[in-house]
Amino acid sequence: MHNAKLSRPAVNLALAENLGGMVDPDNSQGYGDAIELLMKMVGLNTIIQVNDCETSGDWTESDNGTFDYAVGATGKRVGTNCLKLTTTAATDGSQYVETKLIDESAYVGKNTDTAQVQDWRDTDFIGFWKHSADSAHFGTDGELKFALVNDGTVSALQSIDGSAATEHHWCQIDISSLDRDKVSAIRFYGNNSNTSENTYIDDIIRYKYQFNGGPLYGCGLPIKSGTTLSENHWSQWTIDGVIASNTGANVADLGPCYLGSSSKTGTAKRAVWAYFPMRFIFLVQANAATVAGEGLEWAANGLAAGVSTGVEEEGWAKGLEAAGEQYDHIFAMFDTGGRFIS
């Protein structure tokens, strides 16, 4: 059994073993229960990259010419490329695209040993970006499905949300009820009778805690691959990870970072993190286009809108990036200072 090496704080092992009264299943009064609640409130999570969707060779397909894949830049959200899935012909829920490179975009264990399995019980959710470049392609819930391969058995297929238009939205699947102690692969299944439809998947991760329908990033974010930060370095959010704030003030500035060491350098595995005390970063779905740095307020149905002049006091978060259209998910930060940008 191969377990992921974590560079983020976690109590998963102690919780799993229920060491020394860590968990009180009847009253939630164990030490572990309190620690878990504190982790959620301050924003410490177990977030592990499954596959970055950057490399074509990571994937295989069951039915060439029916449900096909490619890897390219169109539709990407993080990094350079993303996974494109195409119904070349009608699919019926039996055709799939698969990867066994599920341990931070590598095979579990040694790269030459594809038979190893991984225990995923330290995480309860899997999520990824989904986008349709053509409006409403894969627009119905369940036209795309997801499954784990665990101990040689394919899990029940999990429906994936449809795309309303051309938004980039976050899809989250609760895997806590699935057998996941010996995971060897993940699959996307086509269940779409429409032909010549495309959808794009990017940045597949698994995580312990969700917040607002996405991963709880809270006070921590991965450092951008190849970027070196030093302790207390003033830092800035980007979709690819934290970078240094050294080119002038920016709406996505986060302030000084905490590393716990003199310096750290980000990796493509997104496994090296910086922390920002008292910050709380998360994903929010927009009700309409917004401007980067804009204050966000309540709109409807759990969506957020940009504040209008004169009502800045109604803003409860700050958008770290712009939303291009309704239903886009964007990164935001809790901030009740009141901000208006037009």
N, C-alpha and C positions, 0 to 999 in steps of 0.2 A: 504494500500500500504506500502510495506517495502522497504526501500532503504539501500544500503550498507553503512556502516560507513567507511569513508575514513580516512586513516592516512597519505595521501599524499596531497600536495598542489593542489588545483583545483579551477576553477571558473565556474564549470558546472551549479550551481544553478543560478548565476547571468546571465550567458549566456542564459540559458533556459527562464528566465523571461525578458531578455533584459532590465535590470534595468539601468536607467540613461544613455541611449545611449551606452550601452555596445557593441552593434553590429550595424554596418552600412551595410546593405545587398547590397547596391548599389556600395559603394566605398571602403569597408573594412577599414574604418577609425574610427570605434568605439574603445572605450577603451578596450573592450573585444577582438577585433580583434588583437590589439597590444599585449595584454597579452598572447593570444594564440600563436602568432608568437614567442614571447620571450620564452614561455615555450618550444616550439619545438626546438629553437636554443640552449638553455642552457640544455635541456634534462630533463624536468619535465613532467611527464605523469600520467594519471589515469590508473592504471593497477590493476585489481581485479581478484583474483582466482575464477574460476567457480567450478571446481572439480579437485582434485589432482590425481584421478585415482588410489588411494591406496586401496580402500575398495570394496570388491565384493558386499556387501549389499547395496551399493549406486545405483546399476543398476538393471534394469528389461529388459526383452526381449519380443517381440510380438509373435514370432514364434519359439518356442523351437524345436531344431532339424533341423532348416533351417538356421537361422542367430543367432549365439550363441555368448556368451561372457564368459570371465573368467578374473580374476585379478591375476597377478603373476609378478615375477621379470624379466622374459625374455623380452627384448626389452625396459626396462625402461630407462629413461633419467634423471629424477629428482626424488629424494626420493628413495623408496624401490621397489614399484610396478608400474605397468601400466595396462591399459585396453587392453585385447586381443579380437579382433573381428574375427569370423570364419564363412565362408560360408560352413556350414556342408552339405548343398544342394544348388542348384542354387537359386539365389535371383533375384527379378525383380523390385526392388525399392519400394516395399510395406512393407518389413520386416524391423524392426528397433530395436535398443537397446536404452534405455532411462534412464535418471536420473532426479529426481526432487531435488536433493541435489546440487543446483546451486549457493548457497550463501556461498562462501568460504567453499565448501564441506559439507554444512549443508542445511537443509530445509530452505526455505525463511520464515522469522519470527521465531516462536517457532518451535522446532523440531517436536512437536506433531501435528502441524497444516500444513498439506501439501497443503492446498487450497490457501494459500497466494500467491501473485504475486509480482514481482519486476520490477521497472522501470529501463530499461537498456539504456535509451537515453543519459546517461552520457558517453557512450562508443560507438564507431563506428565499432570496429573490434573484432572478436573472433579468437583465434589461439591456436595451440597445436602441440606437436611433433608427427610425424608419422614415423613408421619404419616397414620394412618387413624383418623378419629373413631369409626367403627364397627369393632369387632374383626374383624380378618382381611380387611377390604376390601383388594383388591390384595395379598392375602396370600401369593401364590405368586411365586417368582422368575420374572421374564420376563413377567409380566402387564402390566408397564410397561417400555418400552424407550426408549433415548436414541440420538440421532444428531446428528452435525455435518453442516452443508451447507458443503462446501469446493470452491471453484472451480466452483460450479454442480452438484456431484455429492453425493448423499447417501451418507454413510458406511454401513458395515455397522451394523445395529442392535445396540446394546449392552444386555444384560439388566440390569434394575434389581432390587435385592433386594426380596423381599416383606416385608410388615409382619406380625409374629407376632400382635400384638394392637393396642393403641392407643398404643404407644410412639412417641416422637419419636426417630428414628434417622438417623444420617448415612449417606448413600449415596455411595460413591466409585467412579468409573469411570476406568480407566487409558486415556488417549487417546494414549499415546506412540507406538502403532503406527498410528494413523490419520493420513491426510493432513490437515494443519492449518495449511498455510502461507497459505491464502487463505479463511479462514472468514468466512461471511456470515450464518449463522443457526444456531440449535439447535432441535431438535425432541424432543418426547415422543410416543411412539407407544403407542396402546392395543392390547393383545394379550390381552384378557380377555373370555372368553365369558359371564361373569356380567354381568347388567344392573343398573343402579341402584347401582353401586359408586362410591365416591369415594376419592380420595387427595389429599393436600395436599403441595405442594412449596414450599420457602422458601430464600432466601439462596443463590442459585447462584453459585459461585465456581470459578475455575480456579487451579491452584497447581503449583509445581515439585516440592516435596518432600512426601511423605506420611509420617505417623508413626502407628502403631497404628491404621491404617485410616481416618485422617482427615488434614486439613491440619496440617502442623507449624507451630504458631504460635510455640512456643519463647519467646523473650524479648520478642516484640513483639505488640501488639494494636492494632487501629484505635481511634481516639478516637471516642466517641459523637457522632453528628451534632449540630452546634450547641453542643457543649461545648468550652470553651476551657481548656486546661491551660497552666501556666507551667513553665519548666524546674525540675526537682527537686520538682514538686508531688507530695505524697502522693496516691496514686491507688487506685482500686478497680475490680475487674472487674465488668462487667454483660454480659448477653447482647447488648446493643446497642452495646457498646464501653466503653472506659475512661472513667470519670468521676472527679471530684475526691473525695477522702476528706475531707469537711468537715462531716459530720453525726454524727460519733461512730464508734467502732471497729466494724468489720464483718468477718465471716469471709472476705470476698472482697477484703480489702485486700491490695495488692501491694507497697506501699512507695513510695519516691520514683521518679519517672519520669525518663528521659533523652529529650530532644527534639532536642538539637543546635541549638536556637534559643531565644529568650526565651519564646516561646509558640507554640502551634499550636491550631487549631480544627478539630474533626471535621466531615466532610461525609457526605451521604447515600451517596456513592460508596464509603465506608469505605476511602478512599485515604490518609488522614492517620493516621500511626501514632505510638504512644509505645512506648518500650523500657524493659525492666526487667532490668538486668544480673544475671546468675546465676539468674534465674527461668526456668522451662521449663513452658510452658502447652500443653495438648494435650487431645484428646477421648478419653474412655474409656467403654466400654459397661458398664452396671451389671447385676449379677446379680439385684438386687432393689431395692426402694426404699431410698434413702439420705437422710441429712440434710445440709444445706448446712454446710460446714466440717468435716465428718467425715473422719477418716482412712480411706483405702481400702486394702484388702488383696486378695491373690489369692483368687479364688473358683474358677472352672473355665472351661475353654474360652476363655480370653482375656478373661473378664469380671471385674469387680471387685465387692467387697462392702464394706460398712462394718465397721470393726473393732469388736470387742466389748470391754467393760470388762475390764481385766486383761491384754489382749494388744495394747495400743497400739503396742508395739514392732514389730508385724508390718505396720504401715501403711507404705506406700511413696509415697503421694500424698495430697493434700488435695483434697476435692471443693469446688469453688467455688460449686456450686449443688446442689440436691437432685435426685435421681432419683425420679420418681414411680412407676415400675414396672420390672420386668425388661425389659432390652434398650434402655432409654433411654440415649442418649448424653449425657454431661454434660461440662462443662469441668472440668478438674482441673489441679493443679500438682504437680510432683515435690516431695516434702517428706517426709523420713524422721524428722520430729520426734516422731511418735507422738501421735495425737489421738483422743479418744473423746467423742462427743456423743450423748446419748440424749434 
